[in-house]
Amino acid sequence: MNSVFAKRRARLLAMKAMRDNYIPGEKRISCPQCGQESERRVVSQGLSVCPKCGYHWPIGAYYRLSTILDPGSFRELHPRLSAGDPLHFPGYKEKLAAAQRKTGLTEAVVTATGTIGGSRCVVGVLDSRFLMGSMSAAVGEKIALAIEFAAKNKLPLILFAASGGARMQEGILSLMQMAKTSAALARFSDKGLLYISVLTDPTTGGVTASFASLGDIILAEPGALIGFAGPRVIQQTIGETLPEGFQRAEYQEAHGFVDAVVPRVQLRDTLAQLLRLHEKGGRHE
């Protein structure tokens, strides 16, 4: 019976991943970084990475999960939890409805349990297609619930950040999610459990200032923008020219904020290896 449900979950994830990774248009696509054209089929087969320069296109949450979780192991957590309109912000309900229709998501984060290389874990993925992956009260709640689920079941936690920061339409309620997720992670850490944070493009604002920066191990995809305020705002504020590559993943690695920059094609194997090392260490037992 379990194998039947596993096959159904695998098929469901595959269908959602196909939708996430579908890019409409001509058969060729231009890279925003190098400007060269490549066949869409080649880009898609290469995990949405430019074969010419290595530029990493943003990808959807379900597609991300399909690239790292073992087939048949995906089980979504709290799939129906979605944002409200606590401040009755003008036009917010319409924006939410449009984002839901466009992405097929209920909110800007998808959380799930599964295995990577046979190791059980809890994974959360922010999706920048949904209002720039901004953190609403519902996003904070889903992440906090995922952290608590991992703590209760003594499982490692992996969170993929991709966000423009707090969701302005929810005001202070959005900002409160920084403290909420950070507190949940503090309790998680007190149990001696492993948290891996993976920073993708972009990781900014309140997400950077909270759970994205609190990993025991912090990984990043090549070229990802990582910071609180954007480079333009910082440059205008301090009145100085910033170093080349400032706030990009490679710069953050060189200055000790990121432990390793890992290309997307290597990310699954890297995570599987880290989880195996964690299991051998026996920290979660």
C-alpha positions, 0 to 999 in steps of 0.5 A, spaced: 500 500 500 505 504 501 508 503 494 502 505 491 501 512 495 509 513 493 508 512 486 502 517 486 506 522 490 511 521 485 507 522 479 503 528 482 510 532 484 513 530 477 506 533 474 507 540 478 515 540 476 513 540 469 509 546 470 514 549 474 519 548 469 515 550 462 518 556 459 513 558 453 515 561 447 520 559 441 525 553 441 531 558 443 532 562 449 537 568 450 541 568 457 540 574 461 547 574 463 551 572 457 546 574 451 547 567 448 542 563 445 541 556 447 535 550 445 530 550 451 530 543 451 538 543 453 537 548 458 531 544 461 535 538 461 541 542 464 536 544 470 535 551 467 542 552 467 545 556 461 550 551 458 554 557 455 556 561 461 553 557 467 547 562 469 542 559 474 535 561 472 530 561 478 526 555 478 519 553 481 518 550 488 516 543 486 521 543 480 526 544 485 524 539 490 523 534 484 531 535 483 533 533 490 528 529 493 528 521 491 523 519 487 517 517 491 519 520 497 515 527 497 510 528 502 507 535 502 506 539 509 500 543 510 499 544 502 492 548 503 495 554 508 495 560 504 495 568 506 489 572 508 488 579 508 489 582 515 490 589 513 485 589 508 490 592 503 487 595 497 488 590 491 492 585 495 486 579 495 487 580 487 494 580 487 494 573 491 489 570 486 493 572 480 499 569 483 495 563 485 493 562 478 500 563 475 504 559 479 499 553 482 501 555 489 497 557 495 503 561 498 510 563 496 513 557 500 512 549 499 514 545 505 515 537 505 518 531 507 522 526 503 529 523 502 535 525 499 540 519 497 536 515 502 536 520 508 530 522 511 529 530 512 524 536 511 525 541 506 522 548 505 523 552 498 521 559 497 518 560 490 520 567 487 514 567 482 509 568 487 510 575 489 517 575 489 517 569 494 516 575 500 514 573 507 507 573 509 504 571 515 502 564 512 509 563 509 512 564 516 507 559 519 509 554 514 516 555 515 515 554 523 511 548 522 516 545 518 521 546 523 517 544 529 515 537 525 523 536 523 524 537 531 519 533 533 521 527 528 528 529 529 530 530 522 535 534 519 532 541 516 533 544 509 531 551 507 531 554 500 531 561 500 529 566 494 525 572 496 525 579 496 523 580 503 517 582 507 510 582 504 509 590 505 501 588 504 501 585 511 505 590 515 508 588 522 505 581 521 510 580 516 516 583 520 514 578 526 515 572 522 523 574 522 522 573 530 517 567 529 522 563 524 528 565 528 525 562 535 523 556 532 530 555 529 533 556 536 529 551 539 530 546 533 538 547 534 537 546 542 536 539 540 542 538 536 539 537 530 542 539 523 539 545 519 542 547 512 540 553 509 541 554 501 541 561 498 538 562 491 537 568 487 535 573 490 535 572 498 534 579 500 530 583 506 527 580 512 529 572 509 536 574 509 535 577 516 532 571 519 532 564 518 536 564 511 542 566 515 542 561 521 544 555 518 549 550 521 551 550 514 550 555 509 550 553 501 549 558 495 548 557 488 553 561 483 551 568 482 546 568 487 544 575 490 545 575 497 544 581 502 539 585 506 538 591 502 540 591 495 547 594 492 544 600 489 541 602 496 547 601 499 551 605 494 546 611 495 546 611 502 554 610 503 556 614 497 561 610 495 562 605 489 562 598 491 567 592 490 565 588 483 561 582 485 559 585 491 553 581 495 554 575 490 554 568 492 562 568 490 563 574 494 559 572 500 563 565 500 570 569 500 568 573 506 566 567 510 558 568 510 557 562 505 560 556 507 560 553 499 558 555 492 555 549 489 552 549 482 545 546 481 547 540 478 552 538 484 547 540 489 543 534 490 549 530 491 552 535 496 546 535 500 546 527 500 553 527 502 552 532 508 546 528 511 550 522 511 555 525 515 550 528 519 547 521 520 554 518 522 555 523 527 549 521 530 547 528 533 540 526 532 539 520 536 
